[in-house]
């Protein structure tokens, strides 16, 4: 800069000096200099401006030459890209909505896995979390929110998730929150359900995912679904579904922690990334994503359409809108067809699956079940143990003369079509509406059931208190109660199984939940056939039994009609649940008139301990006096029935048809030898020679009758009062 200024002054100085020479030499040196500056100030200003302009222009030229424009643009784009991709995970919050504890267990397991990655994790019960005050904070806290939610009865949330889901649903459609209320929230959803409930499968998981997305939450991965139905589960069981989803989630979480993109708006891009990054891993995840792609889409275009579906549409645009709706419908129909084909294929594959998964096998084994093959089981009834010690038998001993220590309690099908609130198995058994599992032969089931039962009896040899003669008799099985758990009538070879029992001269007591009327009609003669009548109205039956069938009520009524067509002994089994079904007296009498059973067992519900699968408490258990009062009222409404027997220890009474009262004496007991002769003749005649319940009845002893001082306890035994002991509620 200084050199430029000197150059300019050297050019201007001769011109300036010529003007000074013409003036008189009357001033000193300093005065002359100042006077010179003053007279030539215009030239100085021009020189300074010229120098500054040259310096600025030169600097800009040098800058452009040192940094090319394309390089500057690349640096700017790279900076913007880094800003967008800079995603950090400060922690993971795992919310669970659970009724039976499955979702809670999965949440705890996932939390431990996340912590092994060095990422903080927290498990949160939905009922302890206020979404109105706290959920919006998760949008800016760099956390990832995981929602593991189960679907309960009729597609409703579990009790601990009801408020959270209610708030989320209302917020998703409330203009006061706005469609961007949860913008920035990164989340993943795992829904748990049972595909046997066709109309409500995983409803809660789907809704939570939808509501979060409608509030502009960002999915980090496709919604997962865990299926308790082992036949249609993508990975074989709900536990395996969770493990597959967990592996996928942990990979996504690691990607987020590295700074990869946190959302996946396109399913195809998600699938490609999985295939590229995890080639050679288990194919179940790919199948999962592929099937999910049929069930939901979340492309940017479709998201935009859905989020703006509530906006105002001009009349002129209605035509275009209708065309797009028709097009979308056609595409959806095509996807549904494709999905149906996928499911159909899976059903065919699932037919060879075993009913008992490894997890279920462990759970049932811990409960004392001796499992047989892939779908059957046997367990020692507590009344069998009691009668071995001479401490009395069960109510079937009082009502029908069963020798409890010689009774084998088993089932050829652990699966059931109901999920009753009073189920003493706490719903550990599988559920289903048809047989889709691998099937074991009836011969194998009976052989192993008898072997395992006898092995359990042998464990009582030499035990103090066990009567030696009862022990020897117990090894010779005489009765079989097909009431252990599940729905025995679902087993396709149930008739073969019954014939095998009778060929061994073992009587059969079969219990069904009145959801399979045609199977009831197809049954061969049974010693005694039960139908569980847990409620007398459609609403109360749905509330108590929680059936899987949509047409459960017509099936229920038709099953009662089918029972009325049977000639052998038939029984209605009523379970009274206080404050649930004890006020429906008139309806019960109408159902009894429909099926005309030989006997009606009325039993107070047994409290099986606390279970998250049921809201049943001790307050729902009626006292024996209350059961007696109910039975008296019911019997008064039934002209052809009277109270016959009582078993106070089981809180149970028997109402019998008056045809079993011969010459003033009750004949509710069974002549088992006579039954075996009759059924043998029936089989020998090819089914043409029939017989009825009156052909094998036997006189009821006095101590078993209602009103007797013994109240149904066999005086040949010694009553034992158990004090300060945990009550064993197993048994029939």
Residue pairs with C-beta under 8 A, 6 or more apart in sequence:
1 51
1 55
4 51
4 54
4 55
5 47
5 51
8 47
8 50
8 51
9 47
12 40
12 43
12 47
16 36
16 40
16 43
19 39
20 32
20 36
27 35
37 44
85 259
85 260
85 261
86 259
87 142
87 256
87 259
87 260
87 261
87 262
88 142
88 257
88 259
89 119
89 142
89 143
89 144
89 253
89 256
89 257
90 120
90 141
90 142
90 143
91 119
91 120
91 121
91 122
91 141
91 142
91 143
91 144
92 111
92 114
92 119
92 120
92 121
92 122
92 143
92 144
92 145
92 146
92 253
93 121
93 122
93 124
93 138
93 143
93 144
93 145
93 146
94 107
94 110
94 111
94 114
94 121
94 122
94 123
94 124
94 146
94 148
95 107
95 124
95 125
95 126
95 129
95 145
95 146
95 147
95 148
95 149
95 164
96 103
96 104
96 106
96 107
96 123
96 124
96 125
96 126
96 147
96 148
96 149
96 161
97 103
97 126
97 147
97 148
97 149
97 150
97 157
97 158
97 160
97 161
97 164
97 165
97 204
98 104
98 105
98 107
98 148
98 150
98 158
98 160
98 161
98 612
99 150
99 152
99 158
99 159
99 160
99 612
99 613
100 150
100 426
100 427
100 611
100 612
100 613
101 612
102 150
102 192
102 238
103 148
103 149
103 150
103 158
103 192
104 123
104 125
106 148
106 190
106 192
106 226
106 242
106 246
107 123
107 146
107 148
108 123
109 242
109 246
110 121
110 146
110 148
110 246
110 249
111 121
111 122
111 123
112 121
113 246
113 250
114 121
114 250
114 253
115 121
117 250
117 253
117 254
117 257
119 253
119 257
125 160
126 149
126 160
126 161
126 163
126 164
127 159
127 160
127 161
127 163
127 164
129 135
129 164
131 164
131 167
131 168
131 171
132 167
135 182
135 185
136 181
136 182
138 145
138 182
138 185
139 182
139 183
139 184
139 185
140 184
143 186
144 186
144 187
144 188
144 220
144 253
144 256
145 185
145 186
145 187
145 188
146 187
146 188
146 189
146 190
146 249
147 187
147 188
147 189
147 190
147 205
147 208
147 209
147 212
148 189
148 190
148 192
149 157
149 158
149 161
149 165
149 189
149 190
149 191
149 192
149 204
149 205
149 208
150 158
150 161
150 191
150 192
150 193
150 204
151 157
151 191
151 192
151 193
151 194
151 197
151 200
151 201
151 202
151 203
151 204
151 205
152 158
152 159
152 204
153 546
154 200
155 197
155 199
155 200
155 203
155 204
156 162
156 204
157 164
157 165
157 204
158 204
159 615
161 204
165 204
165 207
165 208
168 208
168 211
168 212
168 215
169 207
169 211
171 177
171 181
171 211
171 215
172 210
172 211
172 214
172 215
173 214
177 215
179 214
179 215
179 216
179 307
180 215
180 216
181 215
181 216
182 212
182 215
182 216
182 217
183 215
183 216
183 217
184 216
184 218
185 212
185 215
185 216
185 217
185 218
186 217
186 218
186 220
186 256
186 262
186 263
187 212
187 217
187 218
187 219
187 220
188 219
188 220
188 221
188 223
188 224
188 249
188 252
189 205
189 208
189 209
189 212
189 219
189 223
189 224
190 205
190 223
190 224
190 225
190 226
190 242
190 245
191 202
191 204
191 205
191 206
191 208
191 209
191 223
191 224
191 225
191 226
192 202
192 205
192 225
192 226
192 228
192 238
193 200
193 201
193 202
193 203
193 204
193 205
193 225
193 226
193 227
193 228
194 201
194 227
194 228
194 229
194 431
194 548
195 201
195 202
195 227
195 229
195 232
195 233
196 229
196 431
196 432
196 433
196 548
197 548
198 550
199 550
201 227
202 225
202 227
205 223
205 225
206 223
209 219
209 223
213 219
213 298
213 303
214 306
214 307
218 262
218 263
219 263
219 264
219 298
220 252
220 253
220 256
220 262
220 263
220 264
221 248
221 249
221 252
221 264
221 270
222 264
222 267
222 270
222 288
222 289
222 292
222 296
223 292
223 296
224 241
224 242
224 244
224 245
224 248
224 249
224 288
225 234
225 241
225 292
226 233
226 238
226 241
226 242
226 245
227 233
227 234
227 238
227 241
228 237
228 238
228 430
228 431
229 430
229 431
229 432
230 236
230 237
230 350
230 353
230 354
230 355
230 357
230 360
230 430
230 437
231 347
231 350
231 351
231 353
231 432
231 436
231 437
232 343
232 346
232 347
232 350
233 240
233 241
233 350
234 241
234 244
234 284
234 287
234 288
234 291
234 346
235 241
235 243
235 244
235 284
236 353
236 357
237 357
237 358
237 359
237 360
239 357
239 359
240 357
244 282
244 284
244 285
244 288
245 288
247 282
247 285
248 274
248 285
248 288
251 277
251 278
255 261
256 262
264 270
264 273
265 298
265 299
265 300
265 303
266 298
266 299
266 300
267 289
267 292
267 293
267 297
267 298
267 299
268 293
270 289
271 286
271 289
271 290
271 293
274 285
274 286
274 289
275 286
278 285
291 339
291 342
294 335
294 338
294 339
294 342
295 339
313 321
347 436
350 436
351 436
351 437
351 438
352 438
353 436
353 437
353 438
354 374
354 375
354 437
354 438
355 374
355 375
355 413
355 414
355 415
355 430
355 437
355 438
356 364
356 371
356 374
356 375
356 414
356 430
360 428
360 429
360 430
361 371
363 428
364 371
364 377
364 414
364 428
364 429
365 371
367 425
367 428
368 379
368 380
368 730
369 377
369 378
369 379
370 377
370 378
370 379
370 452
370 453
370 455
370 456
371 377
372 378
372 410
372 440
372 444
372 445
372 448
372 449
372 452
373 440
373 444
373 445
373 448
374 437
374 438
374 440
375 412
375 413
375 414
375 415
375 437
375 438
375 439
375 440
375 491
376 410
376 411
376 412
376 413
376 414
376 440
376 445
376 448
376 449
377 410
377 411
377 414
377 484
377 485
378 408
378 409
378 410
378 411
378 449
378 452
378 453
378 484
379 409
379 410
379 484
379 730
380 409
380 453
380 456
380 457
381 394
381 404
381 407
381 409
381 481
381 730
381 731
381 732
382 728
382 729
382 730
382 731
383 392
383 393
383 394
383 397
383 404
383 407
383 731
383 732
384 404
384 405
384 407
384 409
384 457
384 474
384 731
385 460
386 392
386 393
386 404
386 720
387 393
387 397
387 403
387 404
387 405
387 470
387 717
388 405
388 457
388 460
388 466
388 467
388 470
388 471
388 474
389 465
389 466
389 467
389 470
389 720
390 465
390 467
390 470
390 717
390 718
391 717
391 718
391 719
391 720
392 649
392 713
392 714
392 717
392 718
392 719
392 720
393 402
393 403
393 404
393 405
393 714
393 717
394 402
394 404
394 407
394 647
394 650
394 731
394 732
395 601
395 603
395 647
395 649
395 650
395 652
395 654
395 712
396 402
396 404
396 407
396 481
396 509
396 732
397 403
397 404
397 714
398 645
398 646
398 647
398 704
398 712
398 713
398 714
399 599
399 601
399 644
399 645
399 647
399 654
399 668
399 669
399 704
400 528
400 668
400 669
400 670
401 669
401 670
401 672
401 698
402 479
402 507
402 509
403 473
403 478
403 479
405 470
405 473
405 474
406 473
406 474
406 476
406 477
406 478
406 479
407 477
407 478
407 479
407 480
407 481
408 449
408 450
408 453
408 477
408 479
408 480
408 481
408 506
409 480
409 481
409 483
409 484
409 731
409 732
410 449
410 453
410 480
410 481
410 482
410 484
411 482
411 483
411 484
411 485
411 486
411 488
412 442
412 445
412 482
412 488
412 491
412 493
412 494
412 497
413 435
413 486
413 487
413 488
413 489
413 490
413 491
414 429
414 430
414 485
414 486
415 429
415 430
415 431
415 432
415 435
415 437
415 486
415 487
415 490
416 429
416 430
416 431
416 432
416 485
416 486
416 487
416 490
416 513
417 431
417 432
417 433
417 487
417 490
417 513
417 515
417 516
417 547
417 548
417 549
418 431
418 487
418 513
418 515
418 545
418 546
418 547
418 548
419 427
419 431
419 545
419 546
419 548
419 613
420 513
420 534
420 544
420 545
420 546
421 543
421 544
421 545
421 546
421 577
421 580
421 614
421 615
421 616
422 544
422 575
422 577
422 605
422 606
422 608
422 614
422 616
423 608
423 613
423 614
424 606
424 608
424 729
424 730
425 485
426 608
426 611
426 613
426 614
427 611
427 613
429 485
429 486
431 548
432 490
432 548
433 548
433 549
434 490
435 490
435 491
435 492
439 491
439 492
439 493
441 493
442 491
442 493
442 496
442 497
442 500
443 500
445 497
446 497
446 500
446 501
446 504
450 477
450 504
453 477
454 475
454 477
457 471
457 474
457 475
458 475
460 466
460 471
460 474
461 471
477 504
477 506
478 505
478 506
478 507
478 672
479 506
479 507
479 509
479 672
480 501
480 506
480 507
480 508
480 509
481 509
481 511
481 732
482 488
482 508
482 509
482 510
482 511
483 509
483 510
483 511
483 530
483 732
484 732
487 512
487 513
487 515
487 516
488 494
488 510
488 511
488 512
489 510
489 512
489 516
489 519
489 520
489 523
490 516
490 519
491 497
494 510
494 519
494 523
495 522
495 523
495 524
498 508
498 510
498 523
498 524
498 526
499 524
499 683
501 507
501 508
502 508
502 676
502 679
502 680
502 683
505 676
507 527
507 528
507 670
507 672
507 675
507 676
508 526
508 527
508 528
509 526
509 527
509 528
509 530
510 523
510 526
510 528
510 529
510 530
511 530
511 531
511 532
511 573
512 519
512 520
512 529
512 530
512 531
512 532
512 559
513 531
513 532
513 545
513 547
514 531
514 532
514 533
514 555
514 556
514 559
514 560
515 547
515 549
515 552
515 555
515 556
515 559
516 555
516 559
517 555
517 558
517 559
517 561
517 562
518 562
520 529
520 531
520 559
520 562
520 563
520 566
521 562
521 565
523 529
523 566
524 687
525 567
525 568
525 678
525 679
525 682
525 691
526 568
527 568
527 569
527 670
527 672
527 675
528 568
528 569
528 570
528 571
528 670
529 563
529 566
529 568
529 569
529 570
529 571
530 570
530 571
530 572
530 573
530 601
531 559
531 560
531 563
531 570
531 571
531 572
531 573
531 595
531 597
532 573
532 575
533 560
533 572
533 573
533 574
533 588
533 591
534 541
534 544
534 545
534 574
534 575
534 577
534 581
535 541
535 543
535 544
535 545
535 580
535 581
535 584
536 581
536 584
536 587
536 588
536 590
536 591
537 584
537 587
538 553
540 580
540 581
540 584
541 547
541 552
541 553
541 556
542 552
542 553
543 580
544 577
544 580
544 581
545 552
549 555
557 594
560 591
560 594
560 595
561 594
561 595
563 570
563 595
563 597
564 570
564 594
564 595
564 596
564 597
567 690
567 691
567 692
567 693
568 691
568 692
568 693
569 598
569 599
569 670
569 693
570 595
570 597
570 598
570 599
570 693
571 597
571 598
571 599
571 600
571 601
572 591
572 592
572 595
572 597
572 599
572 600
572 601
573 601
573 603
574 588
574 600
574 601
574 602
574 603
575 603
575 604
575 605
576 582
576 602
576 603
576 604
576 605
576 622
576 626
576 627
576 630
577 605
577 616
577 620
578 604
578 605
578 619
578 620
578 621
578 622
578 626
579 619
579 620
580 620
582 622
582 626
582 630
585 630
585 633
585 634
585 637
586 637
588 634
589 634
589 637
589 638
592 600
592 638
592 641
596 657
597 657
598 656
598 657
598 659
598 660
598 693
599 644
599 654
599 655
599 656
599 657
599 660
599 668
600 634
600 641
600 654
600 655
600 656
601 652
601 653
601 654
601 655
602 627
602 630
602 631
602 634
602 652
602 653
602 654
602 655
603 627
603 650
603 651
603 652
603 653
604 621
604 622
604 623
604 624
604 626
604 627
604 651
604 652
605 616
605 620
605 621
605 622
606 621
606 651
606 729
607 616
607 617
607 618
607 620
607 621
607 729
608 616
608 729
609 729
622 630
622 651
624 648
624 651
627 651
627 652
627 653
628 646
628 653
631 643
631 653
631 655
632 643
634 655
635 641
635 642
635 643
635 655
638 655
640 657
640 658
640 659
641 655
641 656
641 657
641 658
642 655
642 656
642 658
642 661
643 653
643 654
643 655
643 656
643 706
644 654
644 655
644 656
644 660
644 661
644 666
644 668
644 700
644 705
644 706
645 653
645 654
645 656
645 666
645 668
645 700
645 704
645 705
645 706
645 712
646 652
646 653
646 654
646 704
646 705
646 706
646 707
646 708
646 711
646 712
647 653
647 711
647 712
647 713
648 711
648 712
648 713
649 711
649 712
649 713
649 719
650 712
653 706
654 668
654 706
656 666
656 668
659 694
660 666
660 667
660 668
660 694
660 697
661 667
665 699
665 700
666 699
666 700
666 705
667 697
667 698
667 699
667 700
668 697
668 700
668 704
669 697
669 698
669 699
669 700
669 701
669 704
670 696
670 697
670 698
671 696
671 697
671 698
672 696
674 695
674 696
675 696
678 691
678 695
678 696
679 691
681 689
681 691
682 689
682 690
682 691
702 708
703 710
703 712
703 713
703 714
703 715
704 710
704 712
704 714
713 719
